């Protein structure tokens, strides 16, 4: 029995390519053109959303989306559900904090270091976990991320990561992040282009990787790992590479998050955070690339607006159950099914 | 290390043993990692608080498992049975949603502050055991938990229902073909699993402080116990639960900062060494 969480419906024509109508190269070109269009269109967001609070919500959602597309990539191409991506996001964030505050690095270099640190953790964790599948994978990623959380809040870590207090970033006034001072970097409108460009570029890269020969190999492994091995494919390295790639994307999100918010809470490594990320991905659905992004925006928006009376978890849990029970594949697949039903009705 | 510390480990291990055997039973039969198991344990503790406040602690030990068994029946009939053909991970995540809701519902009913349950009068002092003075209530936990574990093992080994449960956890499809009513078996298993979680909560209530985070605190540990013990193996879960309880308590005495990562370390080592767990037969 496979535990692949992908609902293989008959209504996913966007994923199954139709080589008769468009060539593979031509679809790629159309996709890239669309990505450039989306990228340029997104840059005007700070002029449309002028309210700083709203803008900060949009920015948060964009940075968390980086983690979500990483989780979605693994789920889509390998059928692996990860509860460990909060670790890469968090490690990258703390690494930025340590590099700027303890070592006096410039924020630009620190962000680079954060991404490298998160990716190295992804590599180490990947070596341990990618052989597992299904529930074993979920548990191992959860356990290793929890171990990092437990280590992080040890009193002996106080000097580095602030233990339970979290890490406040401080660096010299004349050190800038690609030209932005600390005050500018914390202004969501000014920081927006970095977040948006990162998200669109990463999403495009993941899309291209998914369409490549490598992506096809991954899907083969997802469908039947044993048969792929019999066919002469190495299945460990592709899985490890996919895991590290998705971890690197999440790390970029964490590094940018740290530099933007100026404070990293220890909760970022916790179970709750990892669960939130996964819930957002599932709400949006990971069959389509935009699903995790849509889910994260919805989730962050709802979190900012529905948190009256502290009932947030009640609503989150309900939304998760409703979507999983009635809309397998998430909101994007639900919408797609609805669209196809309407079109079929018209004919 | 002295006897008292070892007994502390055994007390924690007994609780983990009762909790994780229920989780392992549900996992073995439905293939679902029940993320709501921590929530069931927490509900058990809170209901025990209300009952022992109004009637007595002994009444709570009877009422709580019954109430939780009813919750288990609801869980089976509303979620597990209608959705049994979905992927197991999806079902597991639905229980994760239930756990999130339960955490808040408990706050709405009992409030956010920490609650305490007083143990029955004659168990409040200390008793002399193996030459040390040890809190009598903790000894009672150990005795009750071991009795429950023994009863569970005997039930699974020597009754028809137990035979059907073991057969269904081995291979649910073949069991159904052989004429076992797997829906009925599953209903029993989920109800008993939930009742055991509730009983563990009720037993733990006077021993720990009740707060809405207590379910999550144990959830990860018992999931680890079940995976270490060998997914779906009840005996494995019992041994791993007791072992982890003792190791963790002993490690806390030696080095508290090392003790917090013991469960995660144990999981990683065991899964790398034996990917199917200590008593593992298969990974589905």
Interface residues (C-beta under 8 A of the other chain):
Chain A: X1 X2 X3 X4 X5 X81 X128 X131 X132 X133 X134 X135 X136 X138 X139 X140 X142 X143 X144 X146 X147 X150 X151 X154 X155 X156 X271 X275 X278 X279 X282 X310 X311 X312 X313 X314 X316 X317 X318 X319 X320 X321 X324 X325 X328
Chain B: X31 X33 X79 X83 X86 X87 X88 X89 X90 X92 X93 X94 X96 X97 X98 X99 X100 X101 X102 X103 X104 X105 X107 X216 X220 X223 X224 X227 X231 X257 X260 X261 X263 X264 X265 X267 X268 X271 X272 X275 X283 X284
